[in-house]
Amino acid sequence: MSLPTRRQVLRAGGASLVAALAGCSGEGSSSSSDVPSGPSPDTLVSDYDQLHLRNDAESGIFRGAARDDEQTESSYLDDFLVTTDEERGDVTFAAEPDGVDEARAFIDETDFDEQTLVITQHRVDACHRVKLLYVTHPPDSVVDLDFCRPLRPASVECSVDDRHVVASLVRLPYSSQGESSWGHGGGSSCRIPSSLRTETEDA
């Protein structure tokens, strides 16, 4: 009974936030200083492949080959920028959730002469999923990934007290051999930044 109440509260809060944002944007829509916020549209990457794995436990799905089992059980989750076959050898599986064979194939099929692989891991409660909101290729970075955490379908039985780990595998359509600068972030909101909204999306 407590779970629907939490969801109702979350949905009500989201609706209030959208209404507040709509009110603010309406007030300043005619101002010449109203500059779209967010990354430049010129840096947006659209031609990428992605795959998500979910472990119904708090432990990571992936780990660096140099880490031992005790380190794997720690709160720290490994993330990877993989640009060469040698770097691919440093990525090992610490758990085998549903879809692990598909993930292995996804990794093995990456051609580092033309592509780059990014693996991130996120600890979330059992009632939320991880969504890749957008990908950009800034001038000074291999990639910047932005994630959000929407609710899972209402048909999924879950408790916000349970913690899971979701791994996101993203294959980029360009090689980044010899580069190492990259980043990822995000939050609960799945609202696209105004700088990346097209006229079609706004309509």
N, C-alpha and C positions, 0 to 999 in steps of 0.2 A: 504493500500500500504506500510505502514511503517513496518508492521509485517514481510513480506517476506524478507525485507532488513535486519532486525535484525537477522533473522534465517540464511541468507546467510553469514552475518558477523561472527556469532557464528560458523557455519560449517567451514568457511575458517580459523578461528582462531584455531579450533580443529585440522584441517588438518596440519596447520603449526607446531603446538605443537608436533603432532605425528612424523612429518618429522624431527624435531629438536631432539627429543628423539632418533629416529632411527639412526641419524647421530652420536650422542654422544655415543650410545651403540656400534656402529660399530668401533669407534676409540679405545675403551678400551676393546674390547672383548677378546683380547689375554693376558690381564694383570692378574697376579696372585692375585692382590689386588681387583679385580672386584667381590665384595661380594654382593649377592642378598639382596635387601633392603625390609623391611617389617616384619610382624610377622612370627614366626616359623610355618612351616607347621604342626608340631605336635599339635598345639593348635587349628587348624581349626575345626569348627563344621559344619557338612553338613546335619545332620538329624534333621532339624527343620521345623516348620510350620510357615507361615506368612500370614498376611492379611493387606491390606491397605484401608483406608477410606479417602475421600477427601471432605472437606467442602469448598464450593465456597464463602467463607467469611474469614475475618482475625481472627475470634474468634476461640478458641480451641474447639475440639470435646470432649475431656475428661478433667476432673478437679478432684482435691482431694475433698472428701466429706466435709472437714472443710472450704473450700473456698466459699465465697458468690458470688452472681451474679456480683457485682461490680468488685470484684477481677478477675473474669473470663474474663471480657472485657479488662483487662490490656494486655500489650505486652508480659507478661510472660506466657509461655506454660508449663503445668505440664508434667513431664515424670514419669514413674512408673516402679519399679522392684517389681513384685508381687510373693511372695514365699509361702504364706499361704492363707487359706480361709478368715482369719481376714483381711489381707491386701487387698484382693480382694474387701472387703466391703468398702474400702476407695476410690475405683475408681467409679466415676459417669459420666454420659453423660451430657455434657453441650450443645450439639447440636445433631441433628438427621439427618445426611446426608444420601444419598443412601447407602445401605449396612449395616445400623445400626443393623438390626436384625441378620445378619450373624455375625457381630462383637460381639453381646451379646452372641450368641451361642458359638463362639470361646473362649470367656472368661470363660463361664460357664462350658465348656467341659475340661478345664485344670485341670489335676490331680496333685496337688502339692506334693503328695508323690513321684511322679516320674518326674515331669516337673516344669518348671519355666516360668513365663510370663513376657515379657517386653513390655511396651507401650511407644513409643516416638512420639513427635509431632514436625512438621517442618513447618515453614512459607515459602512459595515459591510463585513465580509469577505464573500467570495462564497458562503460556506456558511451564512450566516444571513440571515434576513428580519427585517423590522420589523413588529411587531404592536401595534396600539392596544389597550392593556389596559383603560383606562377613561377617562371624561371627567367632569370636575366643573365646576360653576359656583359658585366661592366668592363670598361677599358682596363682597369687595374686588377681584375680578378678572373679566374677561370669560370666561376659561376656563382650566382647567389640564388638560393632556393627559399621560397617563402611558403610556409605551411600554415594550415588552420586545423581546428579540431571540432568538426560538427558532431552532432549526436548520431549514433548508429540507428538503423531502422527500429521502429517501435516493436517490431516482432521479435527482436533480440532480447532474450532474458538476461539481465545483467544487474550488477550492483556497483555503485560508484565507489564503494569501499574496496573493491578488487582492483589490483593494478596489473596492467598488461604492458608488453613492449611491442611496438610496431616498427618494422624496418621498411624503409622506402629506398628502392633501387631506381636510379634515374640514369638513363644512357643518353648522353649528349651527342649531337650530330657533328662534333668537331674534335680533333685531337688536341691534347694539352700536354704533351710530353715535355718534361723539363720545367713545368710550372707547378706551383704548390699553393698559391693564394686562392682561397675560396671561403664561402660562408653560407650559413642558413639560419633562419629565424622564423618568427610567426607568433600567433596567438590564437585566442578563441574565435575571433571574428573571421568570417570567410568573405568579407567585403573587398572587392578589387579596388586598389588605389585609383583615385580619380585620373591620374596621368595615364593609366592603361585602359580606361573604359572607352570603347568605341561608340560611335553614334548609334550603332545597332543595339549594343548592350544597354545604352541609356534610354532607348525608346520604350 
